């Protein structure tokens, strides 16, 4: 049996990245770990985010003997990758906002980045813009509320499109033609975002690029056959409990087993 791919996020946003990875590596075994007790990460102090995230991921990666770790969270990726790579001997892949492809395809040379306040203010994000989008007008939009709306959608709750439209007012009036979804939660709301912004605005995220990177790093590992794949896969979380609606969403992604992250029960 091949070693599992560990995908980590603060909440359910990482499922958007996991879905892209699974398209390329459908027979791999997956473990999904999300730190929903401290959601949203964009509101946390850097020191708190780094210490908690590193401890959680390192412990789980060693516990399940992961083949690779994917930090499917833009906010965490801008901070914790160096420390994780120092503590783990396996590859660690982070998420980078899709600034480079956005700048390349923008006809108006006017793009935007919609992300959590934490990602928007990071020096790393500004370096990406300076390096790959210096010929573009780049608008930065920080929003944590969309993270919670995406979580609500995954829990099976009705989404107030009018509330999302209100949050997107600065984007609507910016007249950009490409919007980078710089939080892995935001693709979960892509239908609503596209409905509000219209077809003249192209929405980009990093899911496909991350999937290609993971496949490249694992290319020398033999992919298991369908008969070798585990019957069930685990999703671990840090809060005391999760809703039945969220369990249903996780099941749709193949995670029929869920447990608190501190549990010793493993596949």
C-alpha positions as CSV (number, residue, x, y, z in Angstrom):
1,X,0.0,0.0,0.0
2,X,1.4,3.4,-1.0
3,X,2.0,6.0,1.7
4,X,-0.8,8.6,2.0
5,X,-0.9,12.2,0.8
6,X,-1.6,14.5,3.7
7,X,-3.5,17.7,2.7
8,X,-3.9,20.4,5.4
9,X,-5.9,23.6,5.7
10,X,-7.5,25.7,8.4
11,X,-11.0,24.4,7.3
12,X,-12.6,22.9,4.2
13,X,-11.0,25.1,1.7
14,X,-8.2,22.6,1.1
15,X,-10.8,20.2,-0.4
16,X,-10.7,22.4,-3.5
17,X,-6.9,21.6,-3.9
18,X,-7.4,18.0,-2.9
19,X,-10.0,17.6,-5.6
20,X,-7.5,18.7,-8.2
21,X,-4.8,16.4,-6.9
22,X,-7.1,13.4,-6.9
23,X,-7.9,14.1,-10.6
24,X,-4.3,13.5,-11.4
25,X,-3.6,10.8,-8.8
26,X,-7.0,9.0,-8.4
27,X,-5.7,5.8,-6.8
28,X,-3.6,7.4,-4.1
29,X,-4.6,7.2,-0.4
30,X,-5.4,10.6,1.2
31,X,-5.6,12.1,4.7
32,X,-7.3,15.4,5.2
33,X,-6.4,17.5,8.3
34,X,-8.1,20.8,9.1
35,X,-7.6,23.1,12.0
36,X,-11.1,24.3,12.3
37,X,-10.8,25.1,16.0
38,X,-8.6,28.1,15.1
39,X,-10.4,29.1,11.9
40,X,-10.0,31.6,10.2
41,X,-6.2,31.7,9.9
42,X,-6.3,35.1,8.4
43,X,-7.2,36.6,11.8
44,X,-4.5,34.8,13.8
45,X,-1.2,36.4,15.0
46,X,1.8,35.0,13.1
47,X,3.5,33.4,16.0
48,X,0.3,31.6,17.1
49,X,-0.4,30.4,13.6
50,X,3.1,29.1,13.0
51,X,3.5,27.2,16.3
52,X,0.1,25.5,16.2
53,X,0.2,24.7,12.5
54,X,3.7,23.2,12.5
55,X,3.1,21.0,15.6
56,X,-0.2,19.7,14.2
57,X,1.1,18.9,10.7
58,X,4.4,17.4,11.8
59,X,2.7,15.1,14.3
60,X,0.1,13.9,11.8
61,X,2.6,13.5,9.0
62,X,4.7,11.2,11.2
63,X,1.7,9.4,12.6
64,X,0.4,8.3,9.2
65,X,3.8,8.0,7.5
66,X,2.8,10.5,4.8
67,X,4.5,10.5,1.4
68,X,4.1,14.2,1.0
69,X,2.4,17.2,2.8
70,X,0.3,19.7,0.9
71,X,-0.3,23.0,2.9
72,X,-3.6,23.9,1.0
73,X,-3.8,27.3,2.7
74,X,-2.4,30.5,1.3
75,X,-2.1,32.2,4.7
76,X,-0.3,29.3,6.3
77,X,1.9,28.8,3.2
78,X,3.3,32.3,3.5
79,X,4.6,31.5,7.0
80,X,5.1,27.9,7.9
81,X,6.8,26.2,4.9
82,X,10.5,26.8,6.1
83,X,9.8,25.4,9.5
84,X,7.9,22.4,8.2
85,X,10.6,21.6,5.7
86,X,13.2,21.8,8.5
87,X,11.3,19.3,10.6
88,X,10.2,16.8,7.9
89,X,12.2,14.8,5.5
90,X,9.3,14.4,3.0
91,X,8.3,17.0,0.4
92,X,6.2,19.9,1.6
93,X,4.2,21.8,-1.0
94,X,2.5,25.1,-0.4
95,X,-0.1,27.2,-2.2
96,X,1.0,30.4,-4.0
97,X,-1.6,32.9,-5.3
98,X,-1.9,32.6,-9.0
99,X,-0.5,36.1,-9.7
100,X,1.8,35.0,-12.5
101,X,-0.9,33.3,-14.7
102,X,-3.3,36.1,-14.0
103,X,-0.9,38.7,-15.2
104,X,-0.2,36.7,-18.3
105,X,-3.8,36.3,-19.4
106,X,-5.2,39.7,-18.4
107,X,-6.2,41.7,-21.5
108,X,-6.7,44.9,-19.6
109,X,-3.5,44.4,-17.5
110,X,-5.8,45.0,-14.5
111,X,-6.0,42.1,-12.1
112,X,-7.1,41.6,-8.5
113,X,-6.2,39.3,-5.6
114,X,-9.0,38.3,-3.3
115,X,-7.6,36.7,-0.1
116,X,-7.6,36.8,3.6
117,X,-6.2,39.9,5.3
118,X,-3.2,37.8,6.4
119,X,-2.3,36.8,2.8
120,X,-2.9,40.3,1.4
121,X,-0.5,42.0,3.8
122,X,2.4,39.5,3.6
123,X,5.6,40.6,2.1
124,X,5.7,37.4,0.1
125,X,2.5,38.4,-1.7
126,X,4.0,41.8,-2.6
127,X,7.1,40.1,-3.9
128,X,5.0,37.9,-6.2
129,X,3.3,41.0,-7.6
130,X,6.5,42.9,-8.1
131,X,8.1,39.9,-9.8
132,X,5.3,38.6,-12.0
133,X,2.8,41.5,-12.4
134,X,4.9,44.6,-12.6
135,X,3.2,45.6,-15.8
136,X,-0.3,45.3,-14.3
137,X,-2.5,47.3,-12.1
138,X,-3.1,45.0,-9.1
139,X,-5.9,45.5,-6.7
140,X,-5.8,43.8,-3.2
141,X,-9.0,42.7,-1.5
142,X,-8.8,41.3,2.0
143,X,-11.9,39.4,3.3
144,X,-12.2,36.8,6.0
145,X,-16.0,36.7,5.9
146,X,-16.0,34.7,2.7
147,X,-14.1,31.9,4.5
148,X,-16.9,31.5,7.0
149,X,-19.5,31.6,4.2
150,X,-17.6,28.8,2.4
151,X,-17.6,26.8,5.6
152,X,-21.3,27.4,6.0
153,X,-21.9,26.2,2.4
154,X,-19.9,23.0,3.1
155,X,-22.0,22.4,6.2
156,X,-25.1,22.4,4.0
157,X,-26.4,25.8,5.1
158,X,-28.1,28.2,2.6
159,X,-25.8,30.9,1.2
160,X,-27.0,34.5,1.1
161,X,-25.8,35.6,-2.3
162,X,-26.7,39.2,-1.4
163,X,-24.3,39.1,1.5
164,X,-21.5,37.9,-0.8
165,X,-22.4,40.7,-3.3
166,X,-22.0,43.3,-0.5
167,X,-18.6,41.9,0.3
168,X,-17.6,42.0,-3.3
169,X,-18.5,45.7,-3.9
170,X,-14.9,46.9,-4.2
171,X,-14.2,44.1,-6.7
172,X,-17.3,44.9,-8.7
173,X,-16.4,48.6,-9.1
174,X,-12.7,47.9,-9.9
175,X,-13.2,47.1,-13.6
176,X,-10.5,44.3,-13.5
177,X,-10.8,41.3,-15.8
178,X,-9.0,38.6,-13.8
179,X,-9.5,37.9,-10.1
180,X,-7.1,35.6,-8.3
181,X,-8.8,33.5,-5.6
182,X,-6.0,33.7,-3.1
183,X,-7.6,31.6,-0.4
184,X,-8.4,27.9,-1.0
185,X,-11.8,28.4,0.6
186,X,-12.9,30.8,-2.2
187,X,-13.2,28.2,-5.0
188,X,-15.9,26.5,-2.9
189,X,-17.9,29.7,-3.6
190,X,-16.9,30.0,-7.3
191,X,-20.5,29.6,-8.7
192,X,-21.7,32.4,-6.4
193,X,-18.7,34.6,-7.2
194,X,-19.0,34.1,-10.9
195,X,-22.7,34.9,-10.8
196,X,-22.1,38.2,-9.0
197,X,-19.0,39.3,-11.0
198,X,-20.2,38.1,-14.4
199,X,-18.4,36.3,-17.2
200,X,-16.2,39.3,-18.0
201,X,-14.1,38.5,-14.9
202,X,-12.1,35.3,-15.0
203,X,-11.5,33.6,-11.7
204,X,-8.2,31.9,-11.2
205,X,-7.0,29.6,-8.3
206,X,-3.8,27.5,-7.8
207,X,-5.5,24.1,-7.4
208,X,-4.5,22.7,-10.8
209,X,-0.9,24.0,-10.5
210,X,-0.5,22.5,-7.1
211,X,-1.8,19.1,-8.3
212,X,0.8,19.1,-11.1
213,X,3.5,19.8,-8.6
214,X,2.5,17.0,-6.3
215,X,2.3,14.5,-9.2
216,X,5.8,15.6,-10.3
217,X,7.3,15.1,-6.8
218,X,5.7,11.7,-6.5
219,X,6.5,10.5,-10.1
220,X,9.0,7.9,-8.9
221,X,6.5,6.4,-6.5
222,X,4.4,3.7,-8.0
223,X,0.7,4.5,-8.1
224,X,-1.5,1.8,-6.5
225,X,-4.2,0.0,-8.4
226,X,-7.8,0.4,-7.5
227,X,-7.8,-3.0,-5.8
228,X,-4.9,-1.8,-3.6
229,X,-6.6,1.4,-2.5
230,X,-8.0,1.7,1.0
231,X,-11.7,1.3,1.3
232,X,-12.0,4.4,3.4
233,X,-9.9,7.5,4.1
234,X,-9.6,9.7,7.1
235,X,-10.4,13.3,7.7
236,X,-9.1,14.8,11.0
237,X,-10.2,18.0,12.6
238,X,-9.2,20.0,15.8
239,X,-12.5,21.3,17.2
240,X,-14.6,19.2,19.5
241,X,-17.1,18.2,16.8
242,X,-18.2,18.9,13.3
243,X,-21.7,19.1,11.9
244,X,-23.5,16.3,10.0
245,X,-23.7,18.6,7.0
246,X,-19.9,18.9,6.9
247,X,-19.5,15.2,7.4
248,X,-21.6,14.7,4.3
249,X,-19.4,17.1,2.3
250,X,-16.3,15.2,3.5
251,X,-17.9,12.0,2.5
252,X,-18.5,13.3,-1.0
253,X,-14.7,13.8,-1.2
254,X,-14.2,10.2,-0.1
255,X,-13.6,10.7,3.6
256,X,-16.1,8.3,5.2
257,X,-14.1,8.3,8.5
258,X,-13.7,11.4,10.6
259,X,-12.1,11.9,14.0
260,X,-10.6,14.6,16.2
261,X,-7.0,15.1,15.4
262,X,-5.7,14.0,18.8
263,X,-7.2,10.5,18.3
264,X,-4.9,7.6,18.0
265,X,-7.3,5.7,15.8
266,X,-5.8,5.4,12.3
267,X,-6.3,3.3,9.2
